[in-house]
Amino acid sequence: MHIICNGKKRTMENGLTLVDLLTELNLEPGTVVAEINTKIIEQDQYEQEVLRDGDSVELIRFVGGG
């Protein structure tokens, strides 16, 4: 299946979850705000949120520093 993640087309296996995508991208779920098709997903739903062909995913990561 194909999704768009932060503006870039990605090919993934069917049935993967948002957590699977974050793992593939080496991102910790607790450090990311995720939006799928303009809907913000609550962090406690990341494991249940199954990605579908054509989904548009936006991931925002907060980084501390000074």
Jmol script that loads the backbone (N, CA, C; Angstrom):
load data "model"
ATOM      1  N   MET A   1       0.842  -1.178   0.000  1.00  0.00           N
ATOM      2  CA  MET A   1       0.000   0.000   0.000  1.00  0.00           C
ATOM      3  C   MET A   1       0.883   1.234   0.000  1.00  0.00           C
ATOM      4  N   HIS A   2       0.304   2.358  -0.368  1.00  0.00           N
ATOM      5  CA  HIS A   2       1.032   3.622  -0.411  1.00  0.00           C
ATOM      6  C   HIS A   2       0.368   4.628   0.516  1.00  0.00           C
ATOM      7  N   ILE A   3       1.200   5.331   1.275  1.00  0.00           N
ATOM      8  CA  ILE A   3       0.725   6.441   2.087  1.00  0.00           C
ATOM      9  C   ILE A   3       1.604   7.646   1.779  1.00  0.00           C
ATOM     10  N   ILE A   4       1.159   8.803   2.218  1.00  0.00           N
ATOM     11  CA  ILE A   4       1.970  10.016   2.161  1.00  0.00           C
ATOM     12  C   ILE A   4       2.307  10.372   3.600  1.00  0.00           C
ATOM     13  N   CYS A   5       3.581  10.425   3.920  1.00  0.00           N
ATOM     14  CA  CYS A   5       4.030  10.751   5.273  1.00  0.00           C
ATOM     15  C   CYS A   5       4.878  12.014   5.209  1.00  0.00           C
ATOM     16  N   ASN A   6       4.382  13.070   5.824  1.00  0.00           N
ATOM     17  CA  ASN A   6       5.060  14.369   5.813  1.00  0.00           C
ATOM     18  C   ASN A   6       5.427  14.788   4.397  1.00  0.00           C
ATOM     19  N   GLY A   7       4.480  14.575   3.480  1.00  0.00           N
ATOM     20  CA  GLY A   7       4.653  15.023   2.108  1.00  0.00           C
ATOM     21  C   GLY A   7       5.420  14.084   1.198  1.00  0.00           C
ATOM     22  N   LYS A   8       5.895  12.947   1.725  1.00  0.00           N
ATOM     23  CA  LYS A   8       6.664  12.006   0.912  1.00  0.00           C
ATOM     24  C   LYS A   8       5.912  10.691   0.775  1.00  0.00           C
ATOM     25  N   LYS A   9       5.865  10.161  -0.443  1.00  0.00           N
ATOM     26  CA  LYS A   9       5.199   8.897  -0.692  1.00  0.00           C
ATOM     27  C   LYS A   9       6.025   7.758  -0.102  1.00  0.00           C
ATOM     28  N   ARG A  10       5.338   6.845   0.606  1.00  0.00           N
ATOM     29  CA  ARG A  10       6.000   5.680   1.209  1.00  0.00           C
ATOM     30  C   ARG A  10       5.207   4.438   0.848  1.00  0.00           C
ATOM     31  N   THR A  11       5.907   3.361   0.601  1.00  0.00           N
ATOM     32  CA  THR A  11       5.280   2.074   0.352  1.00  0.00           C
ATOM     33  C   THR A  11       5.412   1.242   1.616  1.00  0.00           C
ATOM     34  N   MET A  12       4.288   0.684   2.064  1.00  0.00           N
ATOM     35  CA  MET A  12       4.265  -0.100   3.298  1.00  0.00           C
ATOM     36  C   MET A  12       3.445  -1.367   3.081  1.00  0.00           C
ATOM     37  N   GLU A  13       3.606  -2.321   3.985  1.00  0.00           N
ATOM     38  CA  GLU A  13       2.788  -3.522   3.961  1.00  0.00           C
ATOM     39  C   GLU A  13       1.375  -3.179   4.429  1.00  0.00           C
ATOM     40  N   ASN A  14       0.391  -3.901   3.948  1.00  0.00           N
ATOM     41  CA  ASN A  14      -0.984  -3.715   4.408  1.00  0.00           C
ATOM     42  C   ASN A  14      -1.104  -4.107   5.871  1.00  0.00           C
ATOM     43  N   GLY A  15      -1.998  -3.428   6.588  1.00  0.00           N
ATOM     44  CA  GLY A  15      -2.309  -3.794   7.965  1.00  0.00           C
ATOM     45  C   GLY A  15      -1.383  -3.229   9.013  1.00  0.00           C
ATOM     46  N   LEU A  16      -0.426  -2.389   8.639  1.00  0.00           N
ATOM     47  CA  LEU A  16       0.479  -1.816   9.630  1.00  0.00           C
ATOM     48  C   LEU A  16      -0.217  -0.701  10.404  1.00  0.00           C
ATOM     49  N   THR A  17       0.207  -0.536  11.636  1.00  0.00           N
ATOM     50  CA  THR A  17      -0.377   0.493  12.498  1.00  0.00           C
ATOM     51  C   THR A  17       0.513   1.736  12.523  1.00  0.00           C
ATOM     52  N   LEU A  18      -0.004   2.754  13.148  1.00  0.00           N
ATOM     53  CA  LEU A  18       0.764   3.986  13.310  1.00  0.00           C
ATOM     54  C   LEU A  18       2.042   3.720  14.106  1.00  0.00           C
ATOM     55  N   VAL A  19       1.969   2.865  15.117  1.00  0.00           N
ATOM     56  CA  VAL A  19       3.170   2.513  15.891  1.00  0.00           C
ATOM     57  C   VAL A  19       4.196   1.824  14.999  1.00  0.00           C
ATOM     58  N   ASP A  20       3.735   0.969  14.085  1.00  0.00           N
ATOM     59  CA  ASP A  20       4.655   0.307  13.157  1.00  0.00           C
ATOM     60  C   ASP A  20       5.391   1.338  12.306  1.00  0.00           C
ATOM     61  N   LEU A  21       4.667   2.350  11.833  1.00  0.00           N
ATOM     62  CA  LEU A  21       5.296   3.412  11.039  1.00  0.00           C
ATOM     63  C   LEU A  21       6.318   4.164  11.877  1.00  0.00           C
ATOM     64  N   LEU A  22       5.964   4.514  13.109  1.00  0.00           N
ATOM     65  CA  LEU A  22       6.895   5.236  13.980  1.00  0.00           C
ATOM     66  C   LEU A  22       8.144   4.402  14.249  1.00  0.00           C
ATOM     67  N   THR A  23       7.968   3.108  14.460  1.00  0.00           N
ATOM     68  CA  THR A  23       9.106   2.214  14.685  1.00  0.00           C
ATOM     69  C   THR A  23      10.009   2.190  13.459  1.00  0.00           C
ATOM     70  N   GLU A  24       9.400   2.094  12.278  1.00  0.00           N
ATOM     71  CA  GLU A  24      10.172   2.087  11.033  1.00  0.00           C
ATOM     72  C   GLU A  24      10.980   3.375  10.867  1.00  0.00           C
ATOM     73  N   LEU A  25      10.431   4.486  11.374  1.00  0.00           N
ATOM     74  CA  LEU A  25      11.096   5.784  11.264  1.00  0.00           C
ATOM     75  C   LEU A  25      11.994   6.084  12.462  1.00  0.00           C
ATOM     76  N   ASN A  26      12.142   5.127  13.369  1.00  0.00           N
ATOM     77  CA  ASN A  26      12.958   5.284  14.588  1.00  0.00           C
ATOM     78  C   ASN A  26      12.492   6.455  15.448  1.00  0.00           C
ATOM     79  N   LEU A  27      11.167   6.595  15.583  1.00  0.00           N
ATOM     80  CA  LEU A  27      10.585   7.655  16.406  1.00  0.00           C
ATOM     81  C   LEU A  27       9.887   7.044  17.615  1.00  0.00           C
ATOM     82  N   GLU A  28      10.067   7.653  18.773  1.00  0.00           N
ATOM     83  CA  GLU A  28       9.391   7.217  19.987  1.00  0.00           C
ATOM     84  C   GLU A  28       7.963   7.766  19.968  1.00  0.00           C
ATOM     85  N   PRO A  29       6.953   6.921  20.150  1.00  0.00           N
ATOM     86  CA  PRO A  29       5.568   7.387  20.115  1.00  0.00           C
ATOM     87  C   PRO A  29       5.273   8.537  21.074  1.00  0.00           C
ATOM     88  N   GLY A  30       5.930   8.564  22.221  1.00  0.00           N
ATOM     89  CA  GLY A  30       5.677   9.614  23.198  1.00  0.00           C
ATOM     90  C   GLY A  30       6.222  10.976  22.818  1.00  0.00           C
ATOM     91  N   THR A  31       7.011  11.039  21.745  1.00  0.00           N
ATOM     92  CA  THR A  31       7.614  12.308  21.350  1.00  0.00           C
ATOM     93  C   THR A  31       7.007  12.870  20.076  1.00  0.00           C
ATOM     94  N   VAL A  32       5.913  12.239  19.604  1.00  0.00           N
ATOM     95  CA  VAL A  32       5.347  12.588  18.304  1.00  0.00           C
ATOM     96  C   VAL A  32       3.857  12.881  18.423  1.00  0.00           C
ATOM     97  N   VAL A  33       3.417  13.916  17.740  1.00  0.00           N
ATOM     98  CA  VAL A  33       1.991  14.154  17.536  1.00  0.00           C
ATOM     99  C   VAL A  33       1.690  13.687  16.121  1.00  0.00           C
ATOM    100  N   ALA A  34       0.658  12.857  15.979  1.00  0.00           N
ATOM    101  CA  ALA A  34       0.336  12.289  14.674  1.00  0.00           C
ATOM    102  C   ALA A  34      -1.049  12.733  14.215  1.00  0.00           C
ATOM    103  N   GLU A  35      -1.130  12.977  12.924  1.00  0.00           N
ATOM    104  CA  GLU A  35      -2.385  13.353  12.285  1.00  0.00           C
ATOM    105  C   GLU A  35      -2.553  12.455  11.056  1.00  0.00           C
ATOM    106  N   ILE A  36      -3.716  11.852  10.926  1.00  0.00           N
ATOM    107  CA  ILE A  36      -4.013  11.036   9.756  1.00  0.00           C
ATOM    108  C   ILE A  36      -5.238  11.632   9.071  1.00  0.00           C
ATOM    109  N   ASN A  37      -5.058  12.000   7.812  1.00  0.00           N
ATOM    110  CA  ASN A  37      -6.143  12.594   7.019  1.00  0.00           C
ATOM    111  C   ASN A  37      -6.794  13.762   7.763  1.00  0.00           C
ATOM    112  N   THR A  38      -5.958  14.648   8.296  1.00  0.00           N
ATOM    113  CA  THR A  38      -6.314  15.879   9.018  1.00  0.00           C
ATOM    114  C   THR A  38      -6.958  15.642  10.379  1.00  0.00           C
ATOM    115  N   LYS A  39      -6.945  14.410  10.886  1.00  0.00           N
ATOM    116  CA  LYS A  39      -7.498  14.104  12.205  1.00  0.00           C
ATOM    117  C   LYS A  39      -6.358  13.765  13.161  1.00  0.00           C
ATOM    118  N   ILE A  40      -6.260  14.507  14.263  1.00  0.00           N
ATOM    119  CA  ILE A  40      -5.227  14.227  15.265  1.00  0.00           C
ATOM    120  C   ILE A  40      -5.582  12.929  15.983  1.00  0.00           C
ATOM    121  N   ILE A  41      -4.586  12.064  16.115  1.00  0.00           N
ATOM    122  CA  ILE A  41      -4.764  10.772  16.759  1.00  0.00           C
ATOM    123  C   ILE A  41      -4.208  10.852  18.178  1.00  0.00           C
ATOM    124  N   GLU A  42      -5.004  10.435  19.145  1.00  0.00           N
ATOM    125  CA  GLU A  42      -4.555  10.416  20.535  1.00  0.00           C
ATOM    126  C   GLU A  42      -3.455   9.370  20.686  1.00  0.00           C
ATOM    127  N   GLN A  43      -2.442   9.669  21.508  1.00  0.00           N
ATOM    128  CA  GLN A  43      -1.308   8.759  21.656  1.00  0.00           C
ATOM    129  C   GLN A  43      -1.716   7.378  22.138  1.00  0.00           C
ATOM    130  N   ASP A  44      -2.752   7.277  22.938  1.00  0.00           N
ATOM    131  CA  ASP A  44      -3.161   5.952  23.411  1.00  0.00           C
ATOM    132  C   ASP A  44      -3.855   5.130  22.320  1.00  0.00           C
ATOM    133  N   GLN A  45      -4.047   5.714  21.140  1.00  0.00           N
ATOM    134  CA  GLN A  45      -4.660   5.015  20.011  1.00  0.00           C
ATOM    135  C   GLN A  45      -3.650   4.626  18.927  1.00  0.00           C
ATOM    136  N   TYR A  46      -2.387   4.982  19.094  1.00  0.00           N
ATOM    137  CA  TYR A  46      -1.382   4.720  18.068  1.00  0.00           C
ATOM    138  C   TYR A  46      -1.287   3.232  17.712  1.00  0.00           C
ATOM    139  N   GLU A  47      -1.385   2.355  18.709  1.00  0.00           N
ATOM    140  CA  GLU A  47      -1.262   0.916  18.440  1.00  0.00           C
ATOM    141  C   GLU A  47      -2.477   0.355  17.718  1.00  0.00           C
ATOM    142  N   GLN A  48      -3.646   0.979  17.881  1.00  0.00           N
ATOM    143  CA  GLN A  48      -4.871   0.492  17.262  1.00  0.00           C
ATOM    144  C   GLN A  48      -5.148   1.129  15.903  1.00  0.00           C
ATOM    145  N   GLU A  49      -4.483   2.228  15.598  1.00  0.00           N
ATOM    146  CA  GLU A  49      -4.755   2.978  14.361  1.00  0.00           C
ATOM    147  C   GLU A  49      -4.074   2.303  13.174  1.00  0.00           C
ATOM    148  N   VAL A  50      -4.861   1.581  12.376  1.00  0.00           N
ATOM    149  CA  VAL A  50      -4.339   0.861  11.223  1.00  0.00           C
ATOM    150  C   VAL A  50      -4.300   1.807  10.024  1.00  0.00           C
ATOM    151  N   LEU A  51      -3.150   1.856   9.375  1.00  0.00           N
ATOM    152  CA  LEU A  51      -2.992   2.714   8.200  1.00  0.00           C
ATOM    153  C   LEU A  51      -3.619   2.045   6.984  1.00  0.00           C
ATOM    154  N   ARG A  52      -4.196   2.880   6.113  1.00  0.00           N
ATOM    155  CA  ARG A  52      -4.856   2.376   4.908  1.00  0.00           C
ATOM    156  C   ARG A  52      -4.228   3.008   3.670  1.00  0.00           C
ATOM    157  N   ASP A  53      -4.367   2.312   2.553  1.00  0.00           N
ATOM    158  CA  ASP A  53      -3.847   2.812   1.293  1.00  0.00           C
ATOM    159  C   ASP A  53      -4.389   4.213   1.022  1.00  0.00           C
ATOM    160  N   GLY A  54      -3.488   5.125   0.709  1.00  0.00           N
ATOM    161  CA  GLY A  54      -3.876   6.496   0.384  1.00  0.00           C
ATOM    162  C   GLY A  54      -3.924   7.448   1.564  1.00  0.00           C
ATOM    163  N   ASP A  55      -3.695   6.940   2.787  1.00  0.00           N
ATOM    164  CA  ASP A  55      -3.711   7.824   3.960  1.00  0.00           C
ATOM    165  C   ASP A  55      -2.627   8.885   3.849  1.00  0.00           C
ATOM    166  N   SER A  56      -2.950  10.045   4.395  1.00  0.00           N
ATOM    167  CA  SER A  56      -1.993  11.132   4.506  1.00  0.00           C
ATOM    168  C   SER A  56      -1.647  11.291   5.983  1.00  0.00           C
ATOM    169  N   VAL A  57      -0.385  11.059   6.321  1.00  0.00           N
ATOM    170  CA  VAL A  57       0.070  11.086   7.712  1.00  0.00           C
ATOM    171  C   VAL A  57       1.019  12.262   7.899  1.00  0.00           C
ATOM    172  N   GLU A  58       0.753  13.038   8.931  1.00  0.00           N
ATOM    173  CA  GLU A  58       1.668  14.123   9.310  1.00  0.00           C
ATOM    174  C   GLU A  58       2.183  13.809  10.700  1.00  0.00           C
ATOM    175  N   LEU A  59       3.495  13.839  10.869  1.00  0.00           N
ATOM    176  CA  LEU A  59       4.124  13.579  12.156  1.00  0.00           C
ATOM    177  C   LEU A  59       4.890  14.825  12.585  1.00  0.00           C
ATOM    178  N   ILE A  60       4.596  15.272  13.787  1.00  0.00           N
ATOM    179  CA  ILE A  60       5.272  16.451  14.334  1.00  0.00           C
ATOM    180  C   ILE A  60       6.025  16.004  15.569  1.00  0.00           C
ATOM    181  N   ARG A  61       7.305  16.274  15.571  1.00  0.00           N
ATOM    182  CA  ARG A  61       8.158  15.863  16.691  1.00  0.00           C
ATOM    183  C   ARG A  61       8.669  17.105  17.392  1.00  0.00           C
ATOM    184  N   PHE A  62       8.560  17.078  18.717  1.00  0.00           N
ATOM    185  CA  PHE A  62       9.037  18.186  19.529  1.00  0.00           C
ATOM    186  C   PHE A  62      10.443  17.877  20.021  1.00  0.00           C
ATOM    187  N   VAL A  63      11.324  18.835  19.877  1.00  0.00           N
ATOM    188  CA  VAL A  63      12.712  18.665  20.266  1.00  0.00           C
ATOM    189  C   VAL A  63      13.075  19.780  21.236  1.00  0.00           C
ATOM    190  N   GLY A  64      13.623  19.400  22.368  1.00  0.00           N
ATOM    191  CA  GLY A  64      14.056  20.390  23.344  1.00  0.00           C
ATOM    192  C   GLY A  64      15.453  20.894  23.014  1.00  0.00           C
ATOM    193  N   GLY A  65      15.781  21.980  23.609  1.00  0.00           N
ATOM    194  CA  GLY A  65      17.113  22.529  23.393  1.00  0.00           C
ATOM    195  C   GLY A  65      17.120  24.015  23.644  1.00  0.00           C
ATOM    196  N   GLY A  66      18.250  24.580  23.455  1.00  0.00           N
ATOM    197  CA  GLY A  66      18.304  26.000  23.740  1.00  0.00           C
ATOM    198  C   GLY A  66      19.348  26.729  22.982  1.00  0.00           C
TER     199      GLY A  66
END
end "model"
wireframe off; spacefill off
backbone 0.3
color backbone group
